[in-house]
Amino acid sequence: MSEQDGYQLLVVDDEASVVDSLAETLPWADIGVVKVFKAYSGTEALEILNTNSVDVMISDIRMPGMDGLELLALVRRSWKKIKIILLSGHAEFSYAREAMAHETFDYLLKPASDREIVAKVELAVAALRQERSEYRMYERVAKAFQESLPKLRGELLNELLQGFKHYPERLELRMDSLKIDVKLGQPFSIMLVRAEDELLEMDFYSLSLMEYAIGNMAEEWFEDLFRLWSCKSVHGYLAFVVTATPQAAQDLAPEQLEQELRHRASQLQLSVDHYLRGSVSVLVSKWGEYPRDVKRLYDDLLVALRRQIGNQTGLFVQVSDDIEQQTVHSLQRLYEPPLLLHLLESGNWELAEEKLTNIWSELNQKWANSPEHLTEVFFFVYASFVSFAHKNGKELAVMVGPSLSDVAGALPSRSITSLKSWIFDAFAMLRQNMENEASDDREIAVQKIKSYVQKHLVEDVSLQTLADHMFMHPVHVSRIFKLQTGENLSDYVLRLKMELASSLLANPAMKSYEISSRLGYQNPNYFNKVFKKYYSLTPQEYRQKLESRSGD
């Protein structure tokens, strides 16, 4: 075992014979100690500690000059991870207690046997080994987290672009953990980069490299005045949240920042064409307030992309105020994440109902008299219900009934009132059907549990055995049994055993200890105790009561 893999021990005592004996005669290698240092005073111990890596230190308390407690205080100040074991005589026990208060790992009373000393050091080594393992695990997790930061940052930005709602405090904490230097309420703009022409013909790997290169090029163009936070959006575009550096925000007026942003974005578009031999279109939004305006500005960019660029390539566009002048607005609640179908699939019925309520409220407040918006909501919700039914192996008519599933002519979408009635009635039937099915599944599982218990009552019917039989977690087995029957599983097993015991006691030929053994109780006294607690009678008293009844 190398010194890097093993542990190093320092023995400190003013008695040279004690130090030499401990260092040279005990089987340290057997417990993972690969090197033992010897010190005959506190001062010599500090010299060794200053020039060597020590994991465990054994020190006597009573030493001339610097005693063990003084040494302990100095070691604790500079080498906090060393496990210290103190040796003390009975008369020095008060010192040992003081030492324990200073985070000493353990102590031994003299005279300590070799076995005791080795055992204490072995415990210290085990503690160090656990700490090393935890630290290595932490390092691996920290490294994996660090490597995943770009992906995690991109996922958060994508959520915001899609309109996912975040509580400000939670968003701030998440951004802080991801090291995203954007403040709530800070002005920002969004830059969108669309790959075009030959870039779209690349394979996934080549396109990913090209997008990575574009991101690096953007950082180089913007780094003196702006900070960038990027992702690949759900529409396949590179999206960058652009914020001014604190110095730029202080030195430049908003108009100057906007001009600098426009210049750098247009230069990025030209640089990709010149240096990477690829065609992209670049769009820059107006400025907004983070995070309130993220989705709105991104939607403006998508509108500008459709209207002002379309199928053209290699263009630069800065979105103007008139892009928002739309006579017909789209529904927001219907499409913002999490989608209705995803909530249904997750079985989160409360959130699904809240989602439907929010969809209907937005529709009722803004477009109650718009046939197109009513129809849009109807078909979206209907498609979600149908998809959910099919994923559960059923037709929608089976789950909600023929009257609610028959939507010929889209009758439910004829008015806001009829649409509301259809949405929530169909949802209630869908939920009831799934809850009934879940109850049926639980009933089947409970019947299997009961059947196994009854067949193996006098054998092993522990919770773990039942869980293994059902291929479930023990907690889940216990929970569904209680949920379905109202009775604890352990109480059910006990009840069956006591009922069997009472029937066996009716047979005078069977002894109490035989019944105990038959029911799986190895200790007849324990069986008597359990029986008495259940029936308030001992087995003998219960048998006598049965006999008196039969005599009557």
C-alpha positions as a printed Julia matrix, in Angstrom:
552×3 Matrix{Float64}:
   0.0     0.0     0.0
   1.45    3.4    -0.96
   1.71    6.31    1.45
  -0.89    8.11   -0.64
  -3.38    5.27   -0.12
  -2.45    4.5     3.51
  -2.3     6.54    6.69
   0.61    7.97    8.67
   0.89    7.87   12.45
   2.87   10.05   14.88
   3.67    8.72   18.37
   4.66   11.36   20.97
   5.95   10.55   24.48
   8.88   11.67   26.58
   9.64    8.02   27.41
  11.72    6.74   24.5
  11.0     3.09   25.31
   7.26    3.69   25.06
   7.6     5.49   21.72
   9.9     2.84   20.25
   7.72   -0.02   21.44
   4.52    1.49   20.02
   6.16    2.42   16.74
   8.06   -0.77   16.05
   6.24   -3.71   17.6
   2.55   -3.22   16.77
   0.96   -4.5    13.5
   0.17   -1.07   12.05
   0.16   -2.25    8.44
  -2.78   -4.53    9.18
  -5.03   -1.53    9.84
  -3.79    0.64    6.97
  -1.0     2.58    8.67
   1.96    2.67    6.28
   4.4     4.87    8.21
   5.01    5.67   11.88
   6.9     8.8    13.01
   8.47    9.01   16.48
   8.73   12.16   18.62
  10.15   12.33   22.15
   8.77   15.79   22.98
   6.09   18.24   21.92
   8.65   20.4    20.16
   9.96   17.47   18.12
   6.35   16.51   17.26
   5.74   20.0    15.8
   8.91   19.71   13.71
   7.67   16.42   12.25
   4.21   17.87   11.6
   5.73   20.83    9.75
   7.6    18.6     7.32
   5.37   15.53    6.98
   1.75   14.61    6.39
   0.32   13.01    9.54
  -3.16   11.5     9.83
  -3.25   10.15   13.4
  -1.31   11.27   16.46
  -0.93    9.41   19.77
   0.37   11.66   22.53
   1.0    11.38   26.25
  -0.55   14.15   28.36
   2.23   14.45   30.97
   5.47   15.52   29.27
   8.17   17.94   30.41
   8.28   21.31   28.66
   5.31   21.29   26.29
   2.68   18.92   27.66
   0.03   17.05   25.66
  -2.68   19.69   26.08
  -0.41   22.49   24.81
   0.56   20.32   21.87
  -3.11   19.55   21.23
  -3.99   23.27   21.11
  -1.21   23.98   18.59
  -2.1    20.99   16.42
  -5.77   21.94   16.4
  -4.83   25.43   15.25
  -2.8    24.34   12.22
  -3.74   20.71   11.45
  -7.49   20.41   12.04
  -7.95   17.07   10.24
  -5.49   15.04   12.36
  -7.16   12.49   14.64
  -5.58   12.84   18.1
  -5.58   10.08   20.72
  -4.33   11.04   24.19
  -2.71    8.7    26.71
  -3.37    9.6    30.35
  -3.12    8.08   33.8
  -6.09    7.8    36.14
  -4.9    10.83   38.07
  -4.91   12.86   34.86
  -8.5    12.05   33.88
  -9.61   15.68   34.38
  -7.01   16.65   31.78
  -8.39   14.06   29.4
 -11.88   15.51   29.77
 -10.5    18.96   29.0
  -8.8    17.5    25.94
 -12.07   15.96   24.73
 -13.58   19.42   24.81
 -10.87   20.45   22.32
 -12.04   17.93   19.7
  -9.7    15.11   20.62
 -10.7    11.95   18.77
 -10.34    9.68   21.81
  -8.23    8.91   24.86
  -6.77    5.86   26.58
  -6.08    5.31   30.27
  -2.64    3.95   31.15
  -1.6     1.25   31.22
  -3.26    0.52   27.87
  -2.74   -2.83   26.19
  -1.36   -3.13   22.66
  -4.77   -4.4    21.51
  -6.54   -1.33   22.95
  -4.1     1.07   21.31
  -4.37   -0.63   17.91
  -8.18   -0.7    18.21
  -8.34    3.06   18.91
  -6.07    3.86   15.99
  -8.12    1.55   13.78
 -11.24    3.54   14.7
  -9.42    6.77   13.82
  -8.33    5.28   10.48
 -11.91    4.18    9.77
 -13.14    7.71   10.49
 -10.46    9.15    8.18
 -11.32    6.64    5.49
 -14.99    7.67    5.7
 -14.03   11.35    5.51
 -11.83   10.66    2.48
 -14.64    8.77    0.79
 -17.12   11.56    1.48
 -14.65   14.19    0.31
 -13.94   12.29   -2.89
 -17.65   11.89   -3.45
 -18.1    15.62   -2.86
 -15.28   16.34   -5.29
 -16.87   14.1    -7.93
 -20.27   15.72   -7.44
 -18.74   19.21   -7.49
 -16.78   18.37  -10.64
 -19.86   16.89  -12.34
 -21.88   19.95  -11.33
 -19.18   22.27  -12.67
 -19.07   20.37  -15.96
 -22.87   20.53  -16.19
 -23.11   24.29  -15.54
 -23.51   25.32  -19.22
 -26.28   22.76  -19.69
 -28.04   23.73  -16.44
 -27.8    27.42  -17.25
 -29.24   26.73  -20.69
 -32.13   24.76  -19.22
 -33.06   27.63  -16.91
 -32.96   30.16  -19.72
 -35.1    27.89  -21.88
 -37.69   27.69  -19.09
 -37.83   31.48  -18.95
 -38.08   31.82  -22.73
 -41.1    29.49  -22.66
 -42.77   31.46  -19.88
 -42.19   29.07  -16.99
 -43.12   30.86  -13.77
 -40.54   31.1   -10.97
 -40.86   32.6    -7.52
 -38.35   35.49   -7.36
 -36.57   34.14   -4.26
 -36.19   30.66   -5.74
 -35.08   32.04   -9.1
 -32.45   34.18   -7.39
 -31.13   31.2    -5.41
 -31.03   29.02   -8.51
 -29.19   31.66  -10.51
 -26.71   32.15   -7.68
 -25.99   28.4    -7.52
 -25.5    28.35  -11.31
 -23.22   31.43  -11.12
 -25.39   33.47  -13.49
 -24.52   37.13  -13.02
 -27.91   38.68  -13.87
 -29.89   40.51  -11.2
 -33.65   40.6   -10.79
 -34.92   43.87  -12.24
 -31.78   44.4   -14.34
 -32.2    45.77  -17.9
 -31.44   43.21  -20.61
 -31.89   42.45  -24.28
 -32.16   39.16  -26.16
 -30.09   38.31  -29.21
 -31.28   35.48  -31.45
 -29.02   33.67  -33.91
 -30.58   31.44  -36.58
 -28.34   28.97  -38.43
 -29.1    28.82  -42.16
 -28.25   27.23  -45.51
 -25.28   24.84  -45.32
 -25.26   24.91  -41.51
 -28.65   23.19  -41.48
 -27.24   20.36  -43.58
 -24.57   19.5   -41.01
 -24.82   16.42  -38.84
 -25.57   16.9   -35.15
 -21.94   16.76  -34.03
 -20.69   19.24  -36.67
 -23.56   21.64  -36.01
 -22.91   21.45  -32.26
 -19.27   22.39  -32.85
 -20.34   25.27  -35.08
 -22.8    26.54  -32.45
 -20.08   26.29  -29.81
 -17.78   28.34  -32.05
 -20.49   30.96  -32.59
 -20.96   31.19  -28.83
 -17.22   31.72  -28.3
 -17.14   34.32  -31.06
 -20.06   36.14  -29.44
 -18.21   36.19  -26.09
 -15.17   37.74  -27.78
 -17.22   40.47  -29.47
 -19.26   41.36  -26.4
 -16.95   40.76  -23.42
 -15.66   44.34  -23.0
 -19.11   45.86  -22.43
 -21.63   43.04  -22.04
 -22.22   39.7   -20.33
 -23.92   36.85  -22.22
 -26.08   33.99  -20.99
 -26.97   31.55  -23.75
 -28.95   28.45  -24.67
 -30.35   26.66  -27.67
 -34.06   27.4   -27.6
 -36.86   24.93  -28.25
 -37.16   26.45  -31.73
 -33.58   25.49  -32.54
 -32.1    29.01  -32.35
 -29.19   30.25  -30.26
 -30.6    32.7   -27.73
 -28.45   35.1   -25.69
 -29.58   37.2   -22.74
 -27.41   40.33  -22.98
 -26.72   42.55  -19.95
 -24.31   45.44  -19.57
 -21.31   45.05  -17.28
 -21.5    47.22  -14.14
 -18.8    49.5   -15.53
 -20.53   49.88  -18.92
 -23.89   50.54  -17.26
 -22.24   53.3   -15.23
 -20.21   54.88  -18.07
 -22.66   54.68  -21.01
 -26.14   56.1   -21.48
 -28.93   53.66  -22.51
 -28.82   54.96  -26.1
 -25.07   54.32  -26.27
 -25.47   50.8   -24.88
 -28.14   50.07  -27.46
 -25.85   51.35  -30.21
 -22.93   49.25  -28.96
 -25.15   46.16  -28.75
 -26.4    46.69  -32.28
 -22.87   47.15  -33.61
 -21.51   44.0   -31.94
 -24.51   41.88  -32.99
 -24.12   42.94  -36.62
 -20.37   42.26  -36.45
 -21.08   38.78  -35.06
 -23.31   38.06  -38.04
 -20.58   39.19  -40.46
 -17.83   37.32  -38.56
 -19.67   33.99  -38.72
 -19.95   34.41  -42.46
 -16.3    35.46  -42.86
 -14.48   33.2   -40.4
 -16.75   30.16  -40.05
 -18.05   30.17  -43.62
 -21.6    29.87  -42.37
 -24.74   31.88  -42.88
 -26.75   33.14  -39.9
 -29.39   35.76  -39.3
 -29.11   37.77  -36.1
 -31.97   39.56  -34.37
 -31.76   41.86  -31.34
 -34.74   42.7   -29.16
 -35.58   45.92  -27.36
 -34.51   46.28  -23.74
 -36.68   44.91  -20.95
 -36.63   44.13  -17.25
 -35.35   40.73  -16.1
 -37.07   38.28  -15.67
 -40.47   39.86  -16.26
 -39.96   40.54  -19.98
 -37.99   37.46  -21.06
 -40.85   35.61  -22.73
 -42.38   38.77  -24.24
 -39.11   39.86  -25.86
 -38.41   36.35  -27.11
 -41.9    36.16  -28.66
 -41.26   39.55  -30.31
 -38.1    38.12  -31.87
 -40.01   35.12  -33.22
 -42.61   37.44  -34.76
 -39.87   39.57  -36.31
 -38.16   36.46  -37.62
 -41.36   35.37  -39.38
 -42.31   38.82  -40.66
 -39.05   40.56  -41.49
 -36.74   37.68  -42.41
 -38.88   34.7   -43.38
 -36.97   32.55  -45.86
 -34.25   35.16  -46.44
 -30.77   34.45  -45.06
 -27.79   36.33  -43.7
 -29.75   39.29  -42.32
 -29.45   41.46  -39.22
 -32.64   42.86  -37.64
 -33.25   45.01  -34.59
 -36.81   44.7   -33.37
 -38.72   47.99  -33.31
 -41.72   49.09  -31.25
 -44.25   48.47  -34.03
 -43.64   44.7   -33.9
 -46.05   44.52  -30.98
 -48.94   46.19  -32.79
 -51.05   43.07  -33.31
 -54.84   43.21  -33.49
 -55.24   39.57  -32.42
 -53.21   38.21  -29.51
 -52.5    34.57  -28.76
 -53.45   32.66  -25.65
 -50.64   32.53  -23.07
 -51.86   30.2   -20.32
 -52.67   27.44  -22.77
 -49.09   27.02  -23.97
 -46.91   28.06  -21.04
 -45.19   25.17  -19.25
 -45.99   22.86  -17.68
 -48.41   21.79  -20.4
 -51.77   20.26  -19.52
 -50.81   16.88  -20.98
 -47.64   16.73  -18.91
 -49.58   17.45  -15.7
 -52.08   14.71  -16.56
 -49.28   12.24  -17.26
 -47.59   13.05  -13.94
 -50.85   12.36  -12.09
 -50.82   15.82  -10.49
 -54.56   16.37  -10.59
 -54.58   19.48   -8.4
 -52.11   21.32  -10.65
 -53.91   20.07  -13.77
 -57.19   21.49  -12.46
 -55.45   24.76  -11.59
 -54.02   24.86  -15.13
 -57.51   24.42  -16.64
 -58.89   27.11  -14.34
 -56.18   29.56  -15.44
 -56.77   28.73  -19.12
 -60.5    29.31  -18.8
 -60.02   32.53  -16.76
 -57.76   34.05  -19.43
 -60.18   33.0   -22.15
 -63.2    34.38  -20.27
 -61.54   37.71  -19.5
 -60.15   38.45  -22.95
 -61.75   36.34  -25.66
 -65.11   35.08  -24.38
 -66.73   36.16  -27.65
 -63.97   34.99  -30.0
 -65.04   31.78  -31.81
 -61.47   31.1   -32.91
 -60.05   31.34  -29.4
 -62.86   29.18  -28.01
 -62.18   26.56  -30.69
 -58.42   26.76  -30.07
 -58.86   26.02  -26.37
 -61.37   23.26  -27.04
 -59.19   21.37  -29.5
 -56.07   21.8   -27.34
 -57.78   20.44  -24.22
 -59.58   17.71  -26.19
 -56.29   16.58  -27.78
 -54.65   16.48  -24.32
 -57.5    14.36  -22.92
 -57.46   11.97  -25.89
 -53.66   11.59  -25.79
 -53.77   10.89  -22.06
 -56.52    8.27  -22.51
 -54.63    6.51  -25.3
 -51.4     6.46  -23.26
 -53.37    4.63  -20.59
 -54.54    2.07  -23.16
 -58.12    3.31  -23.28
 -60.42    5.27  -25.54
 -61.61    8.62  -24.21
 -65.24    7.43  -24.39
 -64.41    4.68  -21.87
 -62.92    7.18  -19.44
 -65.36   10.11  -19.65
 -68.45    8.53  -21.15
 -69.93    8.74  -24.66
 -71.78   12.02  -24.07
 -68.61   13.96  -23.22
 -66.38   12.22  -25.78
 -68.81   12.78  -28.68
 -67.75   16.21  -29.9
 -69.05   16.09  -33.47
 -69.33   19.63  -34.78
 -67.22   20.91  -31.84
 -70.44   21.74  -29.99
 -68.68   22.45  -26.66
 -66.82   25.37  -28.25
 -69.99   27.21  -29.35
 -70.01   29.39  -26.2
 -67.81   30.17  -23.23
 -70.4    28.61  -20.88
 -70.7    25.32  -22.75
 -66.91   25.1   -23.12
 -66.38   25.57  -19.39
 -68.99   22.92  -18.59
 -67.43   20.43  -21.01
 -63.82   21.03  -19.84
 -64.47   20.55  -16.13
 -67.04   17.75  -16.48
 -64.71   15.76  -18.74
 -61.77   16.46  -16.42
 -63.75   15.26  -13.39
 -64.69   12.02  -15.17
 -61.1    11.5   -16.33
 -59.81   11.96  -12.79
 -62.47    9.72  -11.27
 -61.7     6.97  -13.77
 -57.98    7.07  -12.94
 -58.58    7.16   -9.19
 -60.95    4.18   -9.48
 -58.33    2.33  -11.48
 -55.69    3.14   -8.88
 -58.03    1.88   -6.18
 -58.64   -1.31   -8.16
 -54.89   -1.81   -8.56
 -54.42   -1.33   -4.82
 -57.2    -3.81   -4.09
 -55.55   -6.41   -6.31
 -52.22   -5.81   -4.57
 -53.83   -6.08   -1.11
 -55.52   -9.36   -2.06
 -52.14  -10.74   -3.14
 -50.62   -9.63    0.16
 -53.43  -11.24    2.15
 -53.18  -14.44    0.16
 -49.43  -14.68    0.79
 -49.84  -13.97    4.5
 -52.54  -16.62    4.88
 -50.46  -19.24    3.07
 -47.25  -18.47    4.98
 -48.66  -17.4     8.32
 -46.56  -19.85   10.31
 -43.45  -19.03    8.28
 -41.68  -15.74    7.58
 -44.24  -13.01    6.89
 -42.03  -10.03    7.66
 -42.57   -6.76    5.82
 -39.37   -7.27    3.82
 -40.46  -10.77    2.75
 -43.82   -9.42    1.59
 -42.1    -6.56   -0.24
 -39.81   -9.01   -2.04
 -42.82  -11.13   -2.99
 -44.71   -8.09   -4.34
 -41.61   -6.51   -5.98
 -42.31   -3.32   -4.06
 -40.57   -1.17   -1.49
 -41.51   -2.17    2.11
 -42.84    1.31    2.87
 -45.08    1.18   -0.22
 -46.43   -2.25    0.75
 -47.3    -1.01    4.23
 -48.82    2.21    2.89
 -51.14    0.71    0.27
 -52.34   -1.96    2.72
 -53.27    0.69    5.29
 -54.8     2.96    2.62
 -56.98    0.19    1.22
 -57.97   -1.67    4.4
 -57.63    0.91    7.16
 -55.59   -1.66    9.11
 -51.84   -1.79    9.68
 -50.22   -4.75    7.98
 -48.53   -5.81   11.22
 -51.9    -5.71   13.0
 -53.43   -7.87   10.26
 -50.69  -10.51   10.6
 -51.04  -10.46   14.39
 -54.82  -10.81   14.17
 -54.56  -13.88   11.92
 -52.0   -15.46   14.21
 -54.07  -14.85   17.32
 -57.23  -16.17   15.63
 -55.33  -19.32   14.64
 -53.93  -19.6    18.17
 -57.4   -19.37   19.69
 -58.69  -22.12   17.39
 -55.71  -24.36   18.24
 -56.28  -23.82   21.95
 -59.7   -25.4    21.51
 -57.86  -28.67   20.92
 -56.94  -29.96   24.42
 -54.37  -32.34   22.94
 -52.12  -29.45   21.89
 -49.77  -27.99   24.44
 -49.24  -24.24   24.67
 -45.6   -24.52   23.67
 -46.6   -26.61   20.61
 -49.02  -23.89   19.52
 -46.3   -21.31   20.08
 -43.89  -23.24   17.87
 -46.54  -23.85   15.22
 -47.21  -20.11   14.94
 -43.54  -19.37   14.5
 -42.8   -18.11   18.01
 -39.5   -19.58   19.17
 -39.99  -18.39   22.74
 -43.19  -19.73   24.42
 -42.99  -17.0    27.07
 -43.04  -14.34   24.38
 -46.06  -16.05   22.75
 -47.85  -16.01   26.12
 -47.1   -12.3    26.47
 -48.38  -11.44   22.97
 -51.5   -13.59   23.43
 -52.34  -12.0    26.76
 -51.9    -8.51   25.37
 -54.29   -9.36   22.52
 -56.99  -11.25   24.45
 -56.34   -9.96   28.0
 -55.99  -13.64   28.98
 -53.09  -16.05   29.04
 -53.36  -19.05   26.69
 -54.1   -21.27   29.72
 -56.82  -18.92   31.0
 -58.3   -18.72   27.49
 -58.38  -22.54   27.25
 -60.02  -22.82   30.66
 -62.65  -20.32   29.55
 -63.34  -22.38   26.42
 -63.66  -25.55   28.5
 -66.07  -23.93   30.96
 -68.28  -22.81   28.08
 -68.36  -26.29   26.55
 -69.22  -27.74   30.0
 -72.18  -25.39   30.28
